[in-house]
Amino acid sequence: MSSLSENAQEIAERIRGHWGVENKVHYVRDVTQGEDASRIRTTPLTQIFALARNFTLNLYRTNMFENMAQAQRLCSFGLDTLKQLFRIK
């Protein structure tokens, strides 16, 4: 199946690594942030919103959130929560 000299264990680890990226980024952006359901089609806006979604995910991960849906709900409570995340007084 492959010209690589890897055994089945190494190939399985590579596949799991790929799905780890899929689950960590793409699944969260689609399910939690509703990226696939977005009706934004104008070219600059799609890029801007993708950048904003990535920024929020990185912000949540920097602040040690494991559950992105929980982090998003918490941050939707108000400006005070966002100020804490951005460390603004």
MODELLER restraints for C-alpha pairs under 7 A, 6 or more apart:
rsr = mdl.restraints
at = mdl.atoms
rsr.add(forms.Gaussian(group=physical.xy_distance, feature=features.Distance(at['CA:29:A'], at['CA:35:A']), mean=5.75, stdev=0.5))
rsr.add(forms.Gaussian(group=physical.xy_distance, feature=features.Distance(at['CA:30:A'], at['CA:36:A']), mean=5.56, stdev=0.5))
rsr.add(forms.Gaussian(group=physical.xy_distance, feature=features.Distance(at['CA:32:A'], at['CA:69:A']), mean=5.67, stdev=0.5))
rsr.add(forms.Gaussian(group=physical.xy_distance, feature=features.Distance(at['CA:40:A'], at['CA:46:A']), mean=6.10, stdev=0.5))
rsr.add(forms.Gaussian(group=physical.xy_distance, feature=features.Distance(at['CA:60:A'], at['CA:71:A']), mean=6.47, stdev=0.5))
rsr.add(forms.Gaussian(group=physical.xy_distance, feature=features.Distance(at['CA:65:A'], at['CA:71:A']), mean=6.32, stdev=0.5))
rsr.add(forms.Gaussian(group=physical.xy_distance, feature=features.Distance(at['CA:75:A'], at['CA:81:A']), mean=5.77, stdev=0.5))
rsr.add(forms.Gaussian(group=physical.xy_distance, feature=features.Distance(at['CA:75:A'], at['CA:82:A']), mean=6.01, stdev=0.5))
rsr.add(forms.Gaussian(group=physical.xy_distance, feature=features.Distance(at['CA:83:A'], at['CA:89:A']), mean=6.83, stdev=0.5))
